[in-house]
Amino acid sequence: MHPLVITCLLSALGLGTVLTFSSSHWLLAWMGLEVNTLAILPLMAQKHHPRAVEATTKYFLIQSTAAAMIMFASLTNAWVTGEWMIFQLSHPIPVTITMLALALKVGLAPAHFWLPEVLQGLDLTTGLILSTWQKLAPFALIVQVAPSVNSHLLIALGLTSTFIGGWGGLNQTQLRKILAYSSIAHLGWMILIVQFAPSIALLNLFLYIAMTSTAFLALKAYDCLNLNDLSTSWAKSPALAALLTPVLLSLGGLPPLSGFMPKWLVINEMVKQGLQLPATIAALSALLSLYYYLRVCYAVALTSPPNILIKTTPWRLAPSQKHLFLALPAVVALGILPITPAILAWFT
């Protein structure tokens, strides 16, 4: 694809997200979501591979359905209450439809079935955009709509997502599907707390983007798409393998890494709200996610060639990629747990 075309598409991608961020009217927010969706479709299909075209078609149909639900809910709310403002969405039926549409947009369970299949058909760069940037605009709307949503619905969506995000990744060998189920599980933790402490949910989203960006960039540097390919990662770049292992453990939420902070804060806030049972279920479901992160860590750090691989011997080739963009997200993903009080003071 021509660099000018890619520049235009990325600019439209940013414009759609910023338009949704800055809008208080449902029509403008809907337009931002549509611009965002239409901008990423050519990026998803640029490889002209049947799997990429299939993933693009699925993504377009799902996002169009969610956008139609949002437009229907906003029209219904305007018909019933006479208001188009996002923060004045008050009628229970439009509120519920909007929340379910946004859950479909970001891939919350039980509306998650499209996300692993779509992510599996994309290259790692486009998959990184889909897993991080494409979550921002819908999540901004979720934060604004959440105070009006029934808390039982949010807790049900959050617990279902954390459980399915852990359970679905157990038997996977494709790294993109593992990261898709990881996304579902992390979104579940955000939805659990978004009504009670939006600042903690935003902090969770920020750390998720940092950790997932590091994982995707490391896999792109290795050019690995499944667990078998990772077995030569230590021979290719020992320093990068030593970085990827704690990043995966941080995604699993182990202390003293940064990924422990959002889970700790979410469980603490849920206990304060009297939700001890949902907090316990969410903590136990995190163990399921930790299992498949440990599988990937084992493939990265504890296996070494020779292996039966249908790959060129890449450890004999000169490295061609720079790892500058890995530095900042890696620092955030690994080392900010000690400054938790300062971060909380800044967010609140």
N, C-alpha and C positions, 0 to 999 in steps of 0.2 A: 504494500500500500504506500502511496506517495506521502512523503513527510508533511506536505501541506494539508492533505486530507486528514491525516492523523491529528494534526494540530487543530483543525476545525472541529473534529469530533471530540477531542479532549476539552476544547473550549466550551462546546455545547454541553458536555457532561458536567463541567463545573458550573455553567450558567444555570442549568436545571436545578442543581442542588442549592445554589445560592438563592434562586428564585423561591424555592420552597421554604428555605430558612427565613427569608425576609417577608414572607406574605402572612397576612392575618385574615385573608379572604379565601374561602374554600376553592373558588374558581382559579385564583392565581396559584395556590398550592397544587391543585390538580394539573395545571399547565406545566409547572416545574417538574412534577413527577413524569409527565409524558415526554417532555424534552429530554429528561435524563434517560428514560427507557429507549427512545428512538436514537439517541447518540451512541449508546453502547452496542446496539444490534450490529452495525457494520464491523465493529471491533471483534465481536464474537464470531462472525462468519468470515473473517478475512482469510482464514487458512483454506477455505473451499474444500474442507474434508467433510464427508457425509456425517460424521459424529458432530462436527461443529455446526453444520447446518441444522441438524436435528436439535441440538441444544439451543440454538438461536430461536428456532420455531417454538419450542416448548416455553422458553423464557418470554417470548413475545405474547403468546396466548395467556400465560399465567398473569403477567403484568397488566395486560389489557383487561382481563377479568377483574383484577383487583381495582384498577382505575375506574372501571364501570361501576363497581360496588361503591367506591368512594363518591362518585358523582351522584349515584342514586341516593345515597345516605344524605349528602349535603342538600340535594333538591328536596328530599322529604323533610329535613329539618327546616329549610327555608319555607316550605309550604305550611308546616305546623306552627312554627314559632315566628316566622318572618325575619329570621336572622341568618346571615351568611358568614359571620365571623367564626373563626376556628374555636376561640375560647368560649363562645356562647353556644356550643353544641350541647344541648341539655335534654332533649327528648330521649328516652331510653332505647327506642328502636333504632334511630339513626346512630346513636353512640355505639350500640352493639355491632351494627353492620360495619361501621367505620373501623372499629377495632379488629374485627375479623378480616376485613380487607387489608389492613396494614399488616396483620399477622401473615396473611398470604403473600404480601409483597416481600417481607424480609425472610420468610421461610420458617416461621414458628410452627411447631407441632400443634395440632394434627394436620396442618396445611403445609407440611415440609417435604412432601414426596418429590417435588420437582427439583429441589436444590441439589441433592447428590448427583442426579442424572445430568443436570445442566452443567454443573461444575466439572464432571467427568469428561465432558465433550470439549472443554476449552483448554487452551494453552495456559501455562502458569501465570503469565503476565495479566491476561484478561481475567483469569480466575482470581488473582489478587484484587483487581478492581471490583469484581463482583462481590467478593467477600468483605471488602472494607468500605470503599467509597459509596457503593450502592446502598449501604445500610444507613447512611447518614440522613438523607432526606426523609425516608419513612420513619426513622426513629425520632426525628425532630417533631413529627406530627404525633407520634405515640406519646411523647412527653407532654404535649399540649392537651391531648384527648384523655389521658389516663385519669386525671382527677374526677372525670364524669363517669368513668366506666365502673361497672360493678366489680368490687374487689375479688369476689369469688371467681369471676371469669378470668381475671388477670392471674390469680394464683393457679387456677386450673391450667391455663396456657403455659405458665412458667414451669410448673412441675412436670407437665407432659413433655415439654421441650427438653428439660434437663434429663429426664429418664430416657426418652427416645434418642437424644443426642449421645448418651452413653451406650445404650443398648445397640443402636444401629451400627456403630463403628467397630464392634467387637470382632466380627468375622471378615473385616475388609483387608484387602492387600493393596488396593489402589490408594495412593497418598492423597489424591484430590478428593476422593470420597471420605477419607478419614478427616480431612480438614473441613469438609462440608458438615459432617456430623458434629465436629468440634464447634462450628459456627452455630448450629442449632442449640447445642447445650449452653454455650455462653449467652446466647440471646435469651434463653430461659431464665438464667440468673438475673439478667437485666430487667426482664418483665416482672419478676417476682417483687422487685423493690421499687419499680418506677413510680408507683402511686404514693408510697410512703416517704421516699427520699430520692427525688429525681437527680440530685447532685451525685449520689453514689452510683446510680444507673449510668450517668454520663461518664463518670470516672471508670466504671467497668467497661464501657464502650471504647474509651480512649486506650485503655490497657489492652483490650482485645485486639484493636487495630494494630498496636505496636507489636504484640506477640505474633499475630498472624502474618503481618508484613515480613517480620524476620524469618519466619518459617518458610513462606513462599519464596523469598529472595534466596534463601539458602538452597532450597530444592531446585530453583532455577539455575543457580550457579553449578550445582551438581548435574543438572539435566536428568533428574530422576523422577519417575512417575509411579513406581511401585516399590514395595519393600525389597524385592530381589535386587533392583538396581542400586539400592542404598548400601549393599554389602561391600562395594568398592569405595565408599565415600571416604573412609579413613586414609586409604592409599592416595586418593586424589588430592585431598586437602585436610591434613590433620587438624589445623587450627579451626577451620570451618566446622569440622565434625565435633570438635570440643565445644564450639559455640552452640551448635544445633541441639545437642543433648540437653543442656540446662534450659534452653528456650522451650523445648517440648515439655519438660518437667514443670516449667512455669505455666504453660498452658493448662497443665493438669492441676495447678493450684498448690504446689508443694512449697512450704517455707524452706529457706529464707528468701525465696524468689518473689518477684513482683506479682506473679499471678495469685499468690496467696492473699494479697491485700483485698481485692474486691470480694472474694468469697468470705473472708473474715468479716468485712464490714456489712455484707448483705445478711449473713447469719446473725450478727449482732443486732442489726436493726429489726430483723424479723422477730427475734426473741423479745425485743422491747415492745413490739406491736402485739405480743401475745400469740404469735404464730409458731409455737415451738414444734408442732408436728410437721408442718410444711418445711420448716428449716431443717429438721432431721432427715426428711425424705430427700431434700435437695443435696444435703451433705453426703448421704449414702449413694445417690446417683452419680456424684462426682467421682466415686471410686471406680465406676464402670468406665468413665472417660479416661481415668488414670491408667487403666489396664492397656488400652490400645496406644496411649502415648508411650508407655514402657516398651511395647512391642517395637515401635519405631526407634526408640532409643537403643534397644538391643541390636536392631539391624544397623544402626549408625556406628555404635561404639564397640560392640562386642562380637562382630563378625569381621572376617578378613578374607581376602582372596587366598588361594585359588577357589573359584566357584564356577558352576556351570552357567555361564552367562552368554547370551547372544548379543554381546556388545563389544565394541572395539576396546582395546586396553587403554582406557583414558588416563590412567595414572602415568603413562609414558609420554603424554602430550603436554606441551607447554600451556599453562593456564592462559585463557584468552579473555576472561571476564574480570572486571574490577569489582571490589566489594565495598566501595565507599558508602553506598546507600544502606548497607547493612549496619553501619556503626551506630547511628542514632536510635533506630528502633531496638537494636540489641541492648543498648544501655538501658533504655526504658523498660524493656521486657525482663531484665535481670536484676537491676540494682536500685530500685526506688522504694523498696519496702521500708528501709530505715527512716525515710522522710515522710511516712504516712501522716503524722500529726500536722506537718506543714501543708501537705496536699489537702487534707480535710479542711484546714482553716482557709485555704485559698478557695476551695470549691463552695464552702458554706458562707 
